[in-house]
Amino acid sequence: MAVLKIKTYPAKVLKQVATPVKDICANTQKLLDDMIETMYDAAGIGLAAPQVGVSKRIIIVDTSAKDGTERDPLIVINPEIVYAEGDVLSTEGCLSLPEFTTTVERRALVFVRGLDREGNPVEVEASRLLCRALQHEIDHLNGILLLDKVNIDDGLPHAIGNKTQT
């Protein structure tokens, strides 16, 4: 396994719509392992393949470090949100936007479908932190960054001024 370089804004790959994974081969398995290692090395709770320069529809999410349990990475290949309800506001950051946080409105509950690392169907119903992390990472697959979620009514200069150390 290797720690990959995380792409930061304004890297072009972050604004592209990622392509679906058609074949889960040995290269895909290595990418998954490297993404997991990279996410943990960066102390993140989620990582999308475009964030490491690969325009493929792959996400890794693990909120266990935030709730005190053992590492348990969730891999979803070709994820899609098939159901969502409710709205919630929360503060988010992003590994591709170091030192930047902003308040984002997300759905409060999502149901996501995709494939696991063996190509088997996976379904996840999520709320709270896992829900937000899934939506955040799926946004990356669609070329959407936190900067795109900034409420212009609140003023972009104010949002950019909300920098915190990570």
N, C-alpha and C positions, 0 to 999 in steps of 0.2 A: 504494500500500500504506500501511497505517496500523498503528501500534502500539496495540493494544487494552488496556483495563484488565483486569488479571487479578483475578478474584474470589477473595477469601480467606474462610476459615472464619470465621463460620458462614453464609455466603451460602446461601440455600435451594437455588439451582440446583445446588450441589455435591452435594446429597443426593438429587437426583432421578434417576430412570432416564431416560436420553436417548432420544429418538425416532429411529427409522431415517430416513435420508435417502432420499426417494423420487425426487427429481429433482435431477440435478446441473446446475444452471442458472448463469447469470451471477452471481447472488448467492452461490451456493455457492463459485464460483471466487474471488470477492473475499474471502470468509471464509477460504478456504484460504491465500491470499496474505497476508492480515492476520495469521492465526495463525502462519505461518512467521516473519514479521517480528517478531511479539510474542515468540515463543519465543527467537529469537536475541537480541533486545533484552534479555530477562530472563536471558540466559546459561543457559537451560534446555536439556535434551536431549529433552524431550517436552512436549506440550500437548494437552489434550482440549478440544473445543468448549465443554463446560460451564464450563471454567475462564475463558472469556471471556464467559460469560453466555448462551451459545447451547446449548440442550438438544437437540443433534443428535449422532448417533453418528459423530463425526469425530475422528481423532487424527493428530497430526504427531509423528514421532520422528526425531531425528538424533543419533546417538552419535559422529559423525565428529570433533567437536571434542575429545572425550575420547581418541580414539586417534590424533590428529594428522593426519588426512586432511582433504581439502577438504569443504566443506558438501555434504551429500547428504540432503535431507529425504525421509523416507518418509511418504507420505500414505496412510492407510487409512480408507476410508469404510465404515461398517457392519461394523467388524471383529468377528470371532468367533474364539475359540480353539477349534480343532477337535481338537487333540491336545496333551497335556502329559505330561511325565515328570520324575522326579527332584525333589529338593528342595535348596534352597540358602538359606543365611542371608546377608543383607547389610544394610548401612546405607543408608537412603534418606531423601531430603528431598523437598519438594514446593513448587512455586511458589505454591500456594494455602495453604500453611502455612509462611509465612516463618520462618526461624530455627529450625525444628523438624526433628529427625532422629530416626529410631528404627530398630531392627533388625527386618527383615521377612523372613518365610519365603516364598519364591516357588518356582515350578517352575523347574527347571534348563534345560529345553528346551520350547519351545512351537512349534506350527505354527498360524499365523494366516491366515485367509482374509478377504477383503473386496474393495473396489473401489478403483481408483486415481482420480485426479482427472478422467479422461476416462470413467469408468464401466466400465473394463475390469477383469476379475478380476485380483486380485493375491494371491499366496500367499507367505508368509514363514516360513521355518524359522529360529528364532533361539535362541541360547544367550548366556550371559554378560550384558553390559550391555544389549544390544539386547533380549534376552529379558525382563529385569527391567523395562525401560522400556515395552515393549509391554503387559505385564501391569498395570503401574502406570496407564497411560493408559486401558486398557480398564476397569479398576476405576472410574475417574472416570465412564465412560459408564454404569456401573451404580450410581452414587451412593455408591461406596465410597471413603473417604479413608484415609490412613495412620493416622489416629486409630482407625479401625475395626479396624486390624490389630495394634494394640498388645496384647501378651500381658499379660493382667490378672495372671497369676501372677507376672510381673516387677514389677508395681505401676505403675499409671498415673502417680503423682507422679514416680517415677524416670524414666519415659519422657518426660514433659513437661519434666523437668529437663535432658534431653539436647539443649539448644539450642546451635546453632552459627551463626556468622555465615556468610552466603552471599554 
